[in-house]
Amino acid sequence: MAGQSIPQNDEVWDAHYSLRTTIRRQEQRLKVQEDQIADLKDQRDLWQKQASQVLITSQFSQKQAEELRAELKEREARARARRERVVADFLIGAHALLQCDALITRDASFYRDYFKGLKVIVPQA
């Protein structure tokens, strides 16, 4: 130990102060990073909530689209059914309107739509 010098009291104090300062800085950096991690976790949770809402909205929109598609198919079927009327239906309606007091039929909507003023009687089942 002859080659080594014994540290002086000031040198020990400076080294101790330097280490304490370094530790404080590292603790501050750690605190900042912990705060950043907490913020990122909050942001992640918010994004997950928004993503689930988008998924729910997407599923709801898909359900609405399917309901609309079904409604449009039903309208098309009704429109086709109206177009497939035969001339006889129109002749019956015209005859009943001009020559009769009323018409007994189960297809009241067709005759009411095309022959305004015609009294339509629907038999009860």
C-alpha positions as CSV (number, residue, x, y, z in Angstrom):
1,M,0.0,0.0,0.0
2,A,3.0,2.2,-0.2
3,G,2.1,3.3,-3.7
4,Q,-1.5,4.3,-2.9
5,S,-2.4,7.6,-1.4
6,I,-5.1,7.9,1.2
7,P,-8.0,10.1,0.0
8,Q,-8.4,13.3,1.7
9,N,-11.6,14.3,3.5
10,D,-12.5,16.8,0.7
11,E,-12.0,14.2,-2.0
12,V,-14.3,11.8,-0.2
13,W,-16.9,14.5,0.3
14,D,-16.8,15.5,-3.4
15,A,-17.1,11.9,-4.5
16,H,-20.0,11.3,-2.1
17,Y,-21.7,14.6,-3.2
18,S,-21.2,13.6,-6.9
19,L,-22.8,10.1,-6.3
20,R,-25.8,11.6,-4.4
21,T,-26.3,14.1,-7.3
22,T,-26.1,11.3,-9.9
23,I,-28.6,9.2,-7.9
24,R,-31.0,12.1,-7.6
25,R,-30.8,12.8,-11.4
26,Q,-31.4,9.1,-12.1
27,E,-34.4,9.0,-9.7
28,Q,-35.8,12.1,-11.4
29,R,-35.3,10.4,-14.8
30,L,-37.0,7.3,-13.5
31,K,-40.0,9.3,-12.2
32,V,-40.3,11.0,-15.6
33,Q,-40.2,7.7,-17.4
34,E,-42.7,6.1,-15.0
35,D,-45.0,9.1,-15.7
36,Q,-44.5,8.6,-19.5
37,I,-45.3,4.9,-19.1
38,A,-48.5,5.7,-17.1
39,D,-49.5,8.2,-19.9
40,L,-48.9,5.6,-22.6
41,K,-51.0,3.0,-20.7
42,D,-53.8,5.5,-20.4
43,Q,-53.5,6.3,-24.1
44,R,-53.5,2.6,-24.9
45,D,-56.7,2.0,-22.8
46,L,-58.4,4.9,-24.6
47,W,-57.4,3.5,-28.0
48,Q,-58.7,0.1,-27.0
49,K,-62.0,1.6,-25.9
50,Q,-62.3,3.5,-29.2
51,A,-61.4,0.4,-31.2
52,S,-64.1,-1.6,-29.4
53,Q,-66.6,1.2,-30.1
54,V,-65.6,1.2,-33.8
55,L,-66.0,-2.6,-33.9
56,I,-69.5,-2.3,-32.2
57,T,-70.4,0.5,-34.7
58,S,-69.2,-1.6,-37.6
59,Q,-71.2,-4.6,-36.4
60,F,-74.2,-2.3,-35.9
61,S,-73.7,-0.8,-39.4
62,Q,-73.4,-4.3,-40.9
63,K,-76.7,-5.3,-39.2
64,Q,-78.4,-2.2,-40.5
65,A,-77.1,-3.0,-44.0
66,E,-78.4,-6.5,-43.8
67,E,-81.8,-5.2,-42.7
68,L,-81.9,-2.7,-45.5
69,R,-80.9,-5.4,-48.0
70,A,-83.8,-7.6,-46.8
71,E,-86.2,-4.6,-46.9
72,L,-85.1,-3.8,-50.5
73,K,-85.5,-7.4,-51.6
74,E,-89.0,-7.4,-50.1
75,R,-89.9,-4.2,-51.9
76,E,-88.6,-5.6,-55.2
77,A,-90.7,-8.8,-54.7
78,R,-93.8,-6.6,-54.1
79,A,-93.0,-4.5,-57.1
80,R,-92.6,-7.7,-59.3
81,A,-95.8,-9.0,-57.9
82,R,-97.6,-5.8,-58.9
83,R,-96.1,-6.0,-62.4
84,E,-97.2,-9.6,-62.8
85,R,-100.9,-8.7,-62.7
86,V,-102.8,-10.2,-65.5
87,V,-105.2,-8.2,-67.7
88,A,-108.1,-10.1,-66.1
89,D,-107.5,-8.5,-62.7
90,F,-107.9,-5.1,-64.4
91,L,-111.0,-6.1,-66.3
92,I,-112.6,-7.4,-63.1
93,G,-111.8,-4.2,-61.3
94,A,-113.1,-2.0,-64.1
95,H,-116.3,-4.0,-64.5
96,A,-116.9,-3.9,-60.7
97,L,-116.3,-0.1,-60.6
98,L,-118.7,0.6,-63.6
99,Q,-121.3,-2.1,-63.2
100,C,-121.5,-3.3,-59.6
101,D,-122.1,-2.0,-56.1
102,A,-119.0,-3.7,-54.6
103,L,-116.3,-6.3,-55.2
104,I,-115.6,-9.2,-52.9
105,T,-111.9,-10.1,-52.9
106,R,-109.0,-11.2,-50.7
107,D,-106.7,-8.9,-52.6
108,A,-108.1,-5.6,-51.4
109,S,-105.0,-3.5,-51.6
110,F,-104.6,-4.0,-55.4
111,Y,-108.2,-3.0,-56.1
112,R,-108.1,0.0,-53.7
113,D,-104.9,1.2,-55.3
114,Y,-106.0,1.0,-58.9
115,F,-109.7,1.6,-58.7
116,K,-110.4,4.6,-56.5
117,G,-114.0,4.8,-55.4
118,L,-114.6,1.0,-55.7
119,K,-116.2,-0.5,-52.6
120,V,-114.1,-3.5,-51.7
121,I,-115.3,-6.2,-49.3
122,V,-112.8,-8.5,-47.7
123,P,-114.3,-11.8,-46.4
124,Q,-113.2,-12.8,-42.9
125,A,-111.5,-16.1,-42.6
